[in-house]
Structure formats: structure tokens, C-alpha cells
Amino acid sequence: MRKPEVFDTELQELAAFAKVISHPARLAILKYLAETKTCISGDISDKLPLSRTTVSQHLKELRDMGLIHGTIDGLKINYCLCNSSINEYLEKFDRFFGDIKSAEISCITNCD
């Protein structure tokens, strides 16, 4: 039984973000957009070993999460990174893992 409502909003947002970035194709799309240092007009599937349909599905997931945005330019869509949204999620992850890293817990076994 799933009960996401029992977790606070920030944990739910982090889980949704982690789910979206958990696919290597989505990471490849983000990396490609970052490397080009500009908005991409055209077919991103030309740069990835995936079909257009598959790339479109991954672009939708990234767009729905707010990590990228697309603007229509005639028959094409210009895709860009949404750095403010990306930075917001990274800050939440930093806070979350910062609390975990600073926890003073003594393990019986060596985790390293």
C-alpha cells in the first residue's frame, strides 16, 4: 500500500526528482543540453541512440518535472535547461544529504 501523503512535501519532491533523473536517457539529455550551452532546436534523437518516440517521452518527463522547458518555434521546439529549477532540487538534495552526512551514528560494521 502506497501512502505518499504520510511523508512531508519536500521528501515527496525529492523522490519525484530522483525518479525522473534515475533513467540514463534522461541524464544523457540533460548532459547534452548542458554541453551545447544553448537551446536546442531540432531533433535531439539524432544525438542519442534512441528513437524519436522514446526521446519525446523522456523529454516530457524532464519537462513535467521542470528541469527543461520547450518553446515552439514554427514546426520545431527549442529545448533549454531550466537552471533555476535544477538548482532548487540540488539545494534540497544538499540539505537532505547534509543532514545524513552529519549524523553521528556509530555502525558496528565498517561501511567504507
CNS distance restraints for C-alpha pairs under 8 A (distance, minus, plus):
assign (resid   3 and name CA) (resid   7 and name CA) 7.96 0.50 0.50
assign (resid   4 and name CA) (resid  12 and name CA) 6.95 0.50 0.50
assign (resid   7 and name CA) (resid  11 and name CA) 6.36 0.50 0.50
assign (resid   7 and name CA) (resid  12 and name CA) 6.59 0.50 0.50
assign (resid   8 and name CA) (resid  12 and name CA) 6.46 0.50 0.50
assign (resid   9 and name CA) (resid  13 and name CA) 6.14 0.50 0.50
assign (resid  10 and name CA) (resid  14 and name CA) 6.14 0.50 0.50
assign (resid  10 and name CA) (resid  92 and name CA) 7.82 0.50 0.50
assign (resid  11 and name CA) (resid  15 and name CA) 6.11 0.50 0.50
assign (resid  12 and name CA) (resid  16 and name CA) 6.19 0.50 0.50
assign (resid  13 and name CA) (resid  17 and name CA) 6.12 0.50 0.50
assign (resid  14 and name CA) (resid  18 and name CA) 6.03 0.50 0.50
assign (resid  14 and name CA) (resid  89 and name CA) 7.23 0.50 0.50
assign (resid  14 and name CA) (resid  92 and name CA) 7.34 0.50 0.50
assign (resid  14 and name CA) (resid  93 and name CA) 7.09 0.50 0.50
assign (resid  15 and name CA) (resid  19 and name CA) 6.10 0.50 0.50
assign (resid  16 and name CA) (resid  20 and name CA) 6.33 0.50 0.50
assign (resid  17 and name CA) (resid  21 and name CA) 6.30 0.50 0.50
assign (resid  17 and name CA) (resid  65 and name CA) 7.04 0.50 0.50
assign (resid  17 and name CA) (resid  89 and name CA) 7.39 0.50 0.50
assign (resid  18 and name CA) (resid  22 and name CA) 5.83 0.50 0.50
assign (resid  19 and name CA) (resid  23 and name CA) 7.71 0.50 0.50
assign (resid  20 and name CA) (resid  26 and name CA) 7.47 0.50 0.50
assign (resid  20 and name CA) (resid  61 and name CA) 6.58 0.50 0.50
assign (resid  20 and name CA) (resid  62 and name CA) 6.79 0.50 0.50
assign (resid  20 and name CA) (resid  65 and name CA) 7.41 0.50 0.50
assign (resid  21 and name CA) (resid  26 and name CA) 6.13 0.50 0.50
assign (resid  21 and name CA) (resid  27 and name CA) 6.11 0.50 0.50
assign (resid  22 and name CA) (resid  26 and name CA) 7.70 0.50 0.50
assign (resid  22 and name CA) (resid  27 and name CA) 7.69 0.50 0.50
assign (resid  23 and name CA) (resid  27 and name CA) 6.51 0.50 0.50
assign (resid  24 and name CA) (resid  28 and name CA) 6.05 0.50 0.50
assign (resid  25 and name CA) (resid  29 and name CA) 6.22 0.50 0.50
assign (resid  25 and name CA) (resid  55 and name CA) 7.88 0.50 0.50
assign (resid  25 and name CA) (resid  58 and name CA) 7.21 0.50 0.50
assign (resid  26 and name CA) (resid  30 and name CA) 6.27 0.50 0.50
assign (resid  26 and name CA) (resid  58 and name CA) 5.91 0.50 0.50
assign (resid  26 and name CA) (resid  59 and name CA) 7.44 0.50 0.50
assign (resid  26 and name CA) (resid  62 and name CA) 7.15 0.50 0.50
assign (resid  27 and name CA) (resid  31 and name CA) 6.04 0.50 0.50
assign (resid  28 and name CA) (resid  32 and name CA) 5.97 0.50 0.50
assign (resid  28 and name CA) (resid  48 and name CA) 7.84 0.50 0.50
assign (resid  29 and name CA) (resid  33 and name CA) 6.18 0.50 0.50
assign (resid  29 and name CA) (resid  44 and name CA) 7.89 0.50 0.50
assign (resid  29 and name CA) (resid  59 and name CA) 7.86 0.50 0.50
assign (resid  30 and name CA) (resid  34 and name CA) 6.15 0.50 0.50
assign (resid  30 and name CA) (resid  81 and name CA) 7.30 0.50 0.50
assign (resid  31 and name CA) (resid  35 and name CA) 6.07 0.50 0.50
assign (resid  32 and name CA) (resid  36 and name CA) 6.23 0.50 0.50
assign (resid  33 and name CA) (resid  37 and name CA) 6.58 0.50 0.50
assign (resid  33 and name CA) (resid  38 and name CA) 7.08 0.50 0.50
assign (resid  33 and name CA) (resid  39 and name CA) 7.15 0.50 0.50
assign (resid  33 and name CA) (resid  40 and name CA) 7.17 0.50 0.50
assign (resid  33 and name CA) (resid  79 and name CA) 7.93 0.50 0.50
assign (resid  33 and name CA) (resid  80 and name CA) 6.73 0.50 0.50
assign (resid  33 and name CA) (resid  81 and name CA) 6.57 0.50 0.50
assign (resid  34 and name CA) (resid  38 and name CA) 7.67 0.50 0.50
assign (resid  34 and name CA) (resid  81 and name CA) 7.17 0.50 0.50
assign (resid  36 and name CA) (resid  40 and name CA) 7.89 0.50 0.50
assign (resid  38 and name CA) (resid  80 and name CA) 6.95 0.50 0.50
assign (resid  39 and name CA) (resid  78 and name CA) 5.81 0.50 0.50
assign (resid  39 and name CA) (resid  79 and name CA) 5.29 0.50 0.50
assign (resid  39 and name CA) (resid  80 and name CA) 4.53 0.50 0.50
assign (resid  39 and name CA) (resid  81 and name CA) 7.61 0.50 0.50
assign (resid  40 and name CA) (resid  44 and name CA) 7.59 0.50 0.50
assign (resid  40 and name CA) (resid  77 and name CA) 7.93 0.50 0.50
assign (resid  40 and name CA) (resid  78 and name CA) 5.13 0.50 0.50
assign (resid  40 and name CA) (resid  79 and name CA) 5.10 0.50 0.50
assign (resid  40 and name CA) (resid  80 and name CA) 6.59 0.50 0.50
assign (resid  41 and name CA) (resid  76 and name CA) 6.31 0.50 0.50
assign (resid  41 and name CA) (resid  77 and name CA) 5.80 0.50 0.50
assign (resid  41 and name CA) (resid  78 and name CA) 4.33 0.50 0.50
assign (resid  41 and name CA) (resid  79 and name CA) 6.57 0.50 0.50
assign (resid  42 and name CA) (resid  76 and name CA) 6.10 0.50 0.50
assign (resid  42 and name CA) (resid  77 and name CA) 6.85 0.50 0.50
assign (resid  42 and name CA) (resid  78 and name CA) 7.17 0.50 0.50
assign (resid  43 and name CA) (resid  47 and name CA) 7.96 0.50 0.50
assign (resid  43 and name CA) (resid  52 and name CA) 7.69 0.50 0.50
assign (resid  44 and name CA) (resid  48 and name CA) 6.85 0.50 0.50
assign (resid  44 and name CA) (resid  52 and name CA) 7.99 0.50 0.50
assign (resid  44 and name CA) (resid  55 and name CA) 7.38 0.50 0.50
assign (resid  45 and name CA) (resid  49 and name CA) 7.05 0.50 0.50
assign (resid  45 and name CA) (resid  50 and name CA) 6.05 0.50 0.50
assign (resid  45 and name CA) (resid  51 and name CA) 6.22 0.50 0.50
assign (resid  45 and name CA) (resid  52 and name CA) 5.36 0.50 0.50
assign (resid  45 and name CA) (resid  55 and name CA) 5.97 0.50 0.50
assign (resid  50 and name CA) (resid  54 and name CA) 6.23 0.50 0.50
assign (resid  50 and name CA) (resid  55 and name CA) 6.36 0.50 0.50
assign (resid  51 and name CA) (resid  55 and name CA) 6.23 0.50 0.50
assign (resid  52 and name CA) (resid  56 and name CA) 5.98 0.50 0.50
assign (resid  53 and name CA) (resid  57 and name CA) 6.31 0.50 0.50
assign (resid  54 and name CA) (resid  58 and name CA) 6.39 0.50 0.50
assign (resid  55 and name CA) (resid  59 and name CA) 6.04 0.50 0.50
assign (resid  56 and name CA) (resid  60 and name CA) 6.15 0.50 0.50
assign (resid  57 and name CA) (resid  61 and name CA) 6.50 0.50 0.50
assign (resid  58 and name CA) (resid  62 and name CA) 6.33 0.50 0.50
assign (resid  59 and name CA) (resid  63 and name CA) 5.95 0.50 0.50
assign (resid  59 and name CA) (resid  68 and name CA) 7.93 0.50 0.50
assign (resid  60 and name CA) (resid  64 and name CA) 5.90 0.50 0.50
assign (resid  61 and name CA) (resid  65 and name CA) 6.26 0.50 0.50
assign (resid  62 and name CA) (resid  66 and name CA) 6.32 0.50 0.50
assign (resid  62 and name CA) (resid  67 and name CA) 5.37 0.50 0.50
assign (resid  62 and name CA) (resid  68 and name CA) 5.89 0.50 0.50
assign (resid  63 and name CA) (resid  67 and name CA) 5.84 0.50 0.50
assign (resid  63 and name CA) (resid  68 and name CA) 4.95 0.50 0.50
assign (resid  63 and name CA) (resid  69 and name CA) 5.56 0.50 0.50
assign (resid  63 and name CA) (resid  70 and name CA) 7.58 0.50 0.50
assign (resid  66 and name CA) (resid  82 and name CA) 6.77 0.50 0.50
assign (resid  66 and name CA) (resid  85 and name CA) 6.24 0.50 0.50
assign (resid  66 and name CA) (resid  86 and name CA) 7.96 0.50 0.50
assign (resid  67 and name CA) (resid  81 and name CA) 6.15 0.50 0.50
assign (resid  67 and name CA) (resid  82 and name CA) 5.15 0.50 0.50
assign (resid  67 and name CA) (resid  83 and name CA) 7.30 0.50 0.50
assign (resid  67 and name CA) (resid  85 and name CA) 5.93 0.50 0.50
assign (resid  67 and name CA) (resid  86 and name CA) 5.75 0.50 0.50
assign (resid  68 and name CA) (resid  79 and name CA) 6.68 0.50 0.50
assign (resid  68 and name CA) (resid  80 and name CA) 5.50 0.50 0.50
assign (resid  68 and name CA) (resid  81 and name CA) 4.39 0.50 0.50
assign (resid  68 and name CA) (resid  82 and name CA) 4.82 0.50 0.50
assign (resid  69 and name CA) (resid  79 and name CA) 5.70 0.50 0.50
assign (resid  69 and name CA) (resid  80 and name CA) 5.55 0.50 0.50
assign (resid  69 and name CA) (resid  81 and name CA) 6.52 0.50 0.50
assign (resid  69 and name CA) (resid  82 and name CA) 6.37 0.50 0.50
assign (resid  70 and name CA) (resid  77 and name CA) 5.81 0.50 0.50
assign (resid  70 and name CA) (resid  78 and name CA) 5.23 0.50 0.50
assign (resid  70 and name CA) (resid  79 and name CA) 4.38 0.50 0.50
assign (resid  70 and name CA) (resid  80 and name CA) 6.39 0.50 0.50
assign (resid  71 and name CA) (resid  77 and name CA) 5.40 0.50 0.50
assign (resid  71 and name CA) (resid  78 and name CA) 5.22 0.50 0.50
assign (resid  71 and name CA) (resid  79 and name CA) 6.75 0.50 0.50
assign (resid  72 and name CA) (resid  76 and name CA) 5.97 0.50 0.50
assign (resid  72 and name CA) (resid  77 and name CA) 4.44 0.50 0.50
assign (resid  72 and name CA) (resid  78 and name CA) 6.33 0.50 0.50
assign (resid  73 and name CA) (resid  77 and name CA) 5.62 0.50 0.50
assign (resid  73 and name CA) (resid  78 and name CA) 6.74 0.50 0.50
assign (resid  82 and name CA) (resid  86 and name CA) 6.32 0.50 0.50
assign (resid  83 and name CA) (resid  87 and name CA) 5.91 0.50 0.50
assign (resid  84 and name CA) (resid  88 and name CA) 6.17 0.50 0.50
assign (resid  85 and name CA) (resid  89 and name CA) 6.41 0.50 0.50
assign (resid  86 and name CA) (resid  90 and name CA) 6.21 0.50 0.50
assign (resid  87 and name CA) (resid  91 and name CA) 6.08 0.50 0.50
assign (resid  88 and name CA) (resid  92 and name CA) 6.39 0.50 0.50
assign (resid  89 and name CA) (resid  93 and name CA) 6.23 0.50 0.50
assign (resid  90 and name CA) (resid  94 and name CA) 6.07 0.50 0.50
assign (resid  91 and name CA) (resid  95 and name CA) 6.21 0.50 0.50
assign (resid  92 and name CA) (resid  96 and name CA) 6.12 0.50 0.50
assign (resid  93 and name CA) (resid  97 and name CA) 5.98 0.50 0.50
assign (resid  94 and name CA) (resid  98 and name CA) 5.60 0.50 0.50
assign (resid  95 and name CA) (resid  99 and name CA) 6.27 0.50 0.50
assign (resid  96 and name CA) (resid 100 and name CA) 6.66 0.50 0.50
assign (resid  97 and name CA) (resid 101 and name CA) 5.92 0.50 0.50
assign (resid  98 and name CA) (resid 102 and name CA) 6.10 0.50 0.50
assign (resid  99 and name CA) (resid 103 and name CA) 6.29 0.50 0.50
assign (resid 107 and name CA) (resid 111 and name CA) 7.77 0.50 0.50
